[in-house]
Amino acid sequence: MGQIRNVLAQLDVIAASLPAGSVKVVRDRLVSVLGTASGAKPVSRRLGARLSGEPFDEHRLDMFSALASLLETTAPVPRPALGPASRWAWEPFFEAYFSNFIEGTEFSVEEARRIAVEGEIPPERPADAHDIAATFRIVSDPQLRAAAPASATELIELLRDVHRVLMAARPDKHPGEFKGRPNYAGGYEFVEPALLVGTLRRGSDAFSTVTDPFQRAVALMLLVTECHPFEDGNGRLARIIANGALSHAGQVRIVVPTVYRNNYVVGLAGGSNRAGRGETLVSVLDFAQRWTATIDWTTFETADQSLREVDAYTDPGVAEASGIRLRLP
């Protein structure tokens, strides 16, 4: 801002030797950037947001608006979580297990069971174990698993609260604190730290007309993933927040098993690369929800047996090389 004031001062010195109309245009633009123009509206929504103290990522906002328009013209397909509560008893454990596994926190399913359910923390990998235990604690908590923010402010507060629990065992990742430096996946850069809060707010507003629970889940999945608000834990966080919209409405949650990881990543990349309006992500998550609905989660044994029969535990690289795909039971 100091540099802009210097330019304005220099402009006053040389104004007499320049066309008056051009001088006025330049002065008005510079004054608008400083936010000192009385009664003048900023020349763009992005400039207005920057002057208000919450700049946003315009490319991401266009991405969110495109997905919102797609969802608004797509017929909902409700999938209520039918049956007694016992029918879904072990879904939270397997959701937590797979959500960590696809992020690289790899334990056998039996080890993960001892960690999450029985509280056994292996001394050689305490932080990894706590990641699984914390995820399970969140997705099995009746209130946290069904949290559905009704506004941008509530979304921001929920993201911070859940992240504090999720990363409690990793103080070096600053639990509950938004990122202070850019983060990447491969060569893909997520929303810049300076644009994060503004993008979360504007993105939440862009999806305000999306009310179907599954469609809200898709919208929140893309919003949180693209913003990547924290240093670590963003993938797990996006899935938790998205599933909250489903549980809040009594709908089947979305579990992404190991074998389906590449499909899931492709779905997210389709949104990131603007390949359409988000159709691939909708399709990928729709199948994952439909698949989740078919599994009997009553006991560890019944769920584990079903998951093995449909190759849910298969490494995604091996699956791709061997032509193995996630199947419905």
MIKOLTI-407470 format. One line per field, with one value per residue (C-alpha): residue in one letter; x, y, z; residue number from 1. Coordinates in steps of 0.5 Angstrom, whole numbers, plus 500, padded with zeros to 3 digits. Layout:
# residues N
residuo <- A|...
px <- X|...
py <- Y|...
pz <- Z|...
num <- NUM|...
This chain:
# residues 329
residuo <- M|G|Q|I|R|N|V|L|A|Q|L|D|V|I|A|A|S|L|P|A|G|S|V|K|V|V|R|D|R|L|V|S|V|L|G|T|A|S|G|A|K|P|V|S|R|R|L|G|A|R|L|S|G|E|P|F|D|E|H|R|L|D|M|F|S|A|L|A|S|L|L|E|T|T|A|P|V|P|R|P|A|L|G|P|A|S|R|W|A|W|E|P|F|F|E|A|Y|F|S|N|F|I|E|G|T|E|F|S|V|E|E|A|R|R|I|A|V|E|G|E|I|P|P|E|R|P|A|D|A|H|D|I|A|A|T|F|R|I|V|S|D|P|Q|L|R|A|A|A|P|A|S|A|T|E|L|I|E|L|L|R|D|V|H|R|V|L|M|A|A|R|P|D|K|H|P|G|E|F|K|G|R|P|N|Y|A|G|G|Y|E|F|V|E|P|A|L|L|V|G|T|L|R|R|G|S|D|A|F|S|T|V|T|D|P|F|Q|R|A|V|A|L|M|L|L|V|T|E|C|H|P|F|E|D|G|N|G|R|L|A|R|I|I|A|N|G|A|L|S|H|A|G|Q|V|R|I|V|V|P|T|V|Y|R|N|N|Y|V|V|G|L|A|G|G|S|N|R|A|G|R|G|E|T|L|V|S|V|L|D|F|A|Q|R|W|T|A|T|I|D|W|T|T|F|E|T|A|D|Q|S|L|R|E|V|D|A|Y|T|D|P|G|V|A|E|A|S|G|I|R|L|R|L|P
px <- 500|506|508|501|501|508|506|500|505|509|503|501|508|507|500|500|504|499|492|487|483|488|491|484|483|490|488|481|484|490|485|480|486|487|480|480|475|468|462|466|465|471|472|472|469|476|479|473|474|481|479|475|480|478|481|479|481|477|479|477|470|469|470|465|460|460|459|453|450|451|448|442|440|441|436|437|438|437|440|437|441|436|435|437|443|447|447|452|456|462|462|465|471|472|471|477|481|481|481|488|490|489|493|499|498|498|496|493|486|487|492|488|482|487|489|482|477|482|486|493|498|504|510|514|509|505|503|500|496|493|491|487|484|483|479|475|473|471|467|464|462|454|455|461|460|453|456|453|455|449|454|461|462|460|464|470|469|468|474|478|475|475|482|484|482|484|492|492|498|502|503|508|502|499|492|486|491|490|496|501|505|502|501|501|499|505|505|498|498|492|489|494|494|492|486|484|479|476|475|472|467|465|465|460|456|456|454|448|443|445|441|440|445|449|450|452|457|460|460|464|469|471|471|475|480|481|482|487|486|491|499|496|490|486|484|481|478|475|471|469|466|463|460|457|452|450|449|446|440|440|443|449|456|461|467|473|476|483|482|478|483|485|478|477|483|481|474|477|482|477|474|481|482|475|474|467|463|465|461|467|467|459|460|465|462|455|458|462|456|452|457|457|450|451|456|453|457|454|460|467|467|461|464|471|469|465|470|475|470|470|477|476|483|487|493|490|497|496|489|490|495|491|485|481|476|471|465|458|457
py <- 500|505|504|506|512|514|513|517|523|522|522|529|532|530|530|537|534|528|528|530|524|519|522|521|514|512|516|513|506|507|510|504|499|503|503|510|512|515|512|508|501|496|494|487|482|480|487|488|482|484|491|487|483|476|475|469|464|466|460|456|460|458|451|451|455|450|444|447|448|441|439|443|440|433|429|427|419|418|412|412|408|403|397|397|401|394|394|399|398|397|402|407|403|401|408|410|405|406|413|413|407|411|417|412|410|403|397|391|391|387|391|397|394|393|400|404|399|396|402|398|403|400|403|404|408|412|418|413|409|416|418|412|412|420|418|413|417|422|418|414|420|421|429|430|424|428|435|439|447|451|457|459|461|454|451|454|453|446|445|447|443|437|438|439|432|429|431|432|427|431|438|439|440|445|442|447|452|454|453|458|456|453|446|441|434|432|439|441|447|448|455|460|461|468|466|461|464|468|462|458|463|464|457|455|461|458|451|455|452|445|442|434|431|427|433|437|431|432|440|439|434|439|445|442|438|444|449|444|448|445|443|435|431|434|428|425|432|432|425|427|433|431|425|429|432|425|422|429|427|419|417|412|415|414|409|409|402|402|398|404|410|411|412|417|421|421|424|429|431|431|437|440|440|443|436|438|441|435|429|425|426|425|419|416|418|415|409|409|410|405|400|402|401|394|391|388|392|388|385|386|378|379|386|383|377|382|386|381|378|384|386|392|391|390|395|400|399|392|392|397|393|386|389|388|393|394|390|390|384
pz <- 500|501|494|492|496|493|486|487|490|484|479|482|481|473|472|469|463|462|459|464|463|463|470|473|471|474|480|481|480|485|490|490|491|497|499|500|495|498|495|489|488|487|480|481|486|488|489|493|497|498|501|506|508|506|499|495|490|484|480|485|486|479|480|486|482|476|481|484|477|476|482|482|475|478|481|488|489|497|500|508|513|514|519|526|529|530|522|522|528|525|519|523|525|517|515|520|518|510|511|514|510|503|506|507|515|514|519|518|519|525|528|527|531|537|536|535|539|544|545|544|542|539|542|535|531|537|532|526|531|534|527|527|534|533|526|529|535|531|526|532|536|535|535|531|526|524|524|519|518|516|515|513|520|522|517|519|526|525|521|526|532|528|526|533|535|529|529|537|537|532|535|530|525|529|530|529|526|519|514|514|507|501|500|494|492|486|482|484|489|493|495|498|505|504|500|505|509|504|499|504|506|498|497|502|500|493|495|499|495|495|500|498|503|498|494|500|501|494|495|502|499|493|498|503|499|494|500|504|510|514|514|514|515|510|506|512|514|508|508|515|514|507|511|516|511|510|517|519|514|516|510|508|509|504|505|500|501|499|492|490|492|485|483|488|486|479|481|485|480|475|479|480|472|470|466|466|472|477|474|475|482|483|479|484|490|488|487|493|497|494|495|503|503|501|506|513|518|524|526|525|522|517|515|514|510|505|504|503|498|494|494|498|501|495|494|488|484|484|483|477|474|475|472|479|481|487|486|490|494
num <- 1|2|3|4|5|6|7|8|9|10|11|12|13|14|15|16|17|18|19|20|21|22|23|24|25|26|27|28|29|30|31|32|33|34|35|36|37|38|39|40|41|42|43|44|45|46|47|48|49|50|51|52|53|54|55|56|57|58|59|60|61|62|63|64|65|66|67|68|69|70|71|72|73|74|75|76|77|78|79|80|81|82|83|84|85|86|87|88|89|90|91|92|93|94|95|96|97|98|99|100|101|102|103|104|105|106|107|108|109|110|111|112|113|114|115|116|117|118|119|120|121|122|123|124|125|126|127|128|129|130|131|132|133|134|135|136|137|138|139|140|141|142|143|144|145|146|147|148|149|150|151|152|153|154|155|156|157|158|159|160|161|162|163|164|165|166|167|168|169|170|171|172|173|174|175|176|177|178|179|180|181|182|183|184|185|186|187|188|189|190|191|192|193|194|195|196|197|198|199|200|201|202|203|204|205|206|207|208|209|210|211|212|213|214|215|216|217|218|219|220|221|222|223|224|225|226|227|228|229|230|231|232|233|234|235|236|237|238|239|240|241|242|243|244|245|246|247|248|249|250|251|252|253|254|255|256|257|258|259|260|261|262|263|264|265|266|267|268|269|270|271|272|273|274|275|276|277|278|279|280|281|282|283|284|285|286|287|288|289|290|291|292|293|294|295|296|297|298|299|300|301|302|303|304|305|306|307|308|309|310|311|312|313|314|315|316|317|318|319|320|321|322|323|324|325|326|327|328|329
